[in-house]
């Protein structure tokens, strides 16, 4: 019995030591990441920002995430402005950011686990209780934390993920059905409020907020529900939008609403020129 207790205590001590060292390593890498990314320009948004804006061309950091709702963007902007102190935020917006399907990404089975892994530290427990099973969400978060984070970048910060040159452009109807799903409300009120929060955070922290409107294929643009488009137009009219002077060919697109790598390079160069004016 005494030998069992000794072995159990030894294993427990070694396990606690290993976990402690892992947390200490991740903390050190996170602090190193923070120190390395002070100031400058940060690109935020969903997949439009993650695929369309080449950070190297703009000498910027692209922390956009695929399928990120504006509610999550506003929460991570609080962390970014408090830790990284950027000079400028480039926020890439598209009409679908204001569609009602965004409100269900934290509870929908397709996205809820991914949302928890990314954003659990940014929201209070009451938020997860309201939208999904909080214990499951906590489990997803802990699994993320119990892995070595070599880059030191928090999971809620995304990256530039360019699309391949050869893409399929016959996904128009599927994309429209997903973005403007009739099973969900047409308009996302939390997204409207999140934009206002984003503006207030930037004003409070002295960060310049610039909006970039995501390029879209004409067939997609003309099929956007008028109510969503009107809200998008009214919202962006209140913000500083950077006009990007470029005519993109169909070959620059990966699909209905994302550029491929060549398109992203061309668009980012045009955006760079617009920012210099």
N, C-alpha and C positions, 0 to 999 in steps of 0.2 A: 504493500500500500504506500509506504514511504517512498519507494522507488518510483511508483506511478505518479505521485504528487510532484516529485522532483522533476521527472521528465515532462509532465504537463506544464509545470511552471517554467521550465526552460524553453519549451516550444512556444508558450505564450509570450515569454519575454523576447524571444527572437522574432516572433511575428510582429509584436508591437514595435520592436526596433526597426524592422524592415519597413513597416508602414510609416513610422515616424521619419525615417530617412527618405522615403519616397515623397512624403508631403514637403519635407524640407528642400528636397531637390526641385520639386515643382515650384515651390515658392521662390527659390533662388532664380530659376529660369524665368518666371513671370516678372520678377523685379528687373532682370536683365533686359527682357523684352520691352518693358515700360521705359527704361532708361534709353534704349536704342531708338524709340519711336516718338521722341518729344518734338512737338511743334509740327510745322509743315501742313500739307494738305491730306485730308482723309476722304476717301470715296465711300459712300454708304448707299444702301438700297437693297433691292432683292436681286433676282437673277439678271435683270436688265443691267444693273451696275456691275455684277460679278462677271458677266460675259462681254459687255460692250465697251468698258472703259479700261484701257491698258495702263496700269499704274506706272510702268517704266517710262512711257512716253511723257507722262505728266509729272514725273518725279514726285509721285504721291504714293500713299498706301491705300490699297483697295481692301476694305474690311467688309464688303457686301456679302450677303448670304443668299443662296437660292431659297425661294419661297418665303423670304422674311417679311412678315407683316409690319406695317409702320408702327404698330404698338411696340413691337420688339426693338425696332430701330430707335425709337425715342428712349427706351430704357437703357439700351447700350450706349447711347449718346451721353447719358448722364455719367457713365463710367469713363468713356473716352475723354470727355472734357475735364473730368476731375483727375484723371491719371496721365493722359497723353498731352493735354493742353495744345490741341491743334490750332493753327492760325485760320484755316479755312476748311469747311465741310462742303464737299460736292455731293448733293443728294440727287440721285437719279430717280425720276418719277415716271410712271405710266398710268393711264386711266384705270387699269385693273387693280392698282394699289388701293383704290377706293371702293372696290366691289365687295359685296357682302360675304363672299366665300372666305375672305381673310379672317373673319371673326371666328371661324370654326377650325382653324389650323391647330389650335392648342387642344382641341377635343377630338378632332377627326382621327380615325384609326390610322390613316395613311401618314399623318404628320406628327401626331401628338408625342410619340416617343422621341423623335428627332428634335422637336421644340423643347422638350424637357432636358435632353442632353445638352443642348446649346444654352438655353436661357434660364435654367432653374435658379441660379444665384441672383438673377436680376429682378425677380418678382417675389413678393411675400407669399407665405404658405397659403394665405386666404385666396390668392389668385389661382393657385393650382387646385385647391379644394373646389373652387367654383367651376373650373374648366375640365378637370380630369381627376383621376385618382391620385391624391398627393403622395401616397406611399410609393406607388409605381414611378411617379415623376422623380421622387427623391432617389429611388434605386437607379434610374437612368443616370442621374447626376453623379451619384457615387461611383458608378462603374466608370464614368468618364474621368473622375478624379483619381481613381486607383490605377491609372496608367501613367507611365512616365511621359511627361510633356516636354520633349526635347526642345521645341521651339519657344516654349514659354508663353505662347499666345493663348489667351482664354478661348474656350470653345465657341463663345458667342461672337467672336470676330472671324469673319469669313476671309475669302481670298479671291483673286482673279482666277476664273475658271473658263478659259476660252473654249469656244465650240470649234469642232473640226471644219475644214474648208468645205468638204462635201457633206451637205445636209439635206434633209428631207423637208420640202416646203409644202407638202400635201397634208399638213396637220392642222390646217386653218380651222375647220369646224370643231375638231377635238379641243383645240386651244380655247376657242370661244365658249364652248360648252363648259369647260373647266373654270374659266375666269368669270363667266356670267351665268353660273348654274341657276336655273329657275327654282331649284329646291331651297336656295338660300335667299335672304333679303338682297335686293339689288344693290343697296348702298351700305357701306360700312361706317357707322357713326364713330366707333372707336378709332378708325383711321383718320377721320376728320379731326377728332380731338388730339390724336397723336401728332399731326402736322403742327398744330398750334403749340403743343408741348415742345416739339423740336425747335420751333422758332424762338420760343421763350428761353429755352436752355442756351441757345447760341447767343441771344441778346444778353443774358445774364453773365455768361462766361466770356463775352467779348470775342466770340468766334464768328467769322464771316460765313453766312449760309448762302450758298449758290445752288440753284436748281438746274439740272440738266434733264431735258425731256427725252425719254428713250425713243430711238428710231423704231418705227413699225412699218411693216409692209402695208401698202395702200388698202388691200383687200381686208386686212384686219382692222385698220383705222375706221373704215366706212361701216364696219359691222358692230362697232362699240355702241351699246345702248345710249340713247341721247341723254338720259338722266345722269348716267355715269360721266359722260363726256362733259356735260354742263358743269357738274361738280368739280371735275378736274380743271376745267378752264377757270372757274371762279377761284379755286384754291391757288393755282399757280399765278393768277393775276395779282395776288397779294404778296408774292415772293419775288426775289430777284432771279429771273431766269436768264441763263446764258444762251443766246441764239447761236446755233452752230450752222455755219454756212457750208453745206455739203449736199451733193446729190448722190445718194447711194443706189447702186444697181441691185437687181434681184440676186446677182451672184455674191453680193456682200452679206446676204442673210443666210443664217443656218436654218431658220424656220420662220413662222409668221411674225414673231415678235422678238427674235434674238439675232444678233449679228454673228457671223463666223469670225475666225481669227483675222482674216484679211480685212473684213469690214470693221472689226474693232480697232485695228491699227489705223485705218483711214479715218474713222470717226474720231478717234482719240487725237490724231494730228490736227484735225479741223477744230476740235475742242481746245486744244492747246493754243492754236492761233487766236481763237475767240477770247480766251482768257488773257492773252497778252495785249488786247486792244484797250 
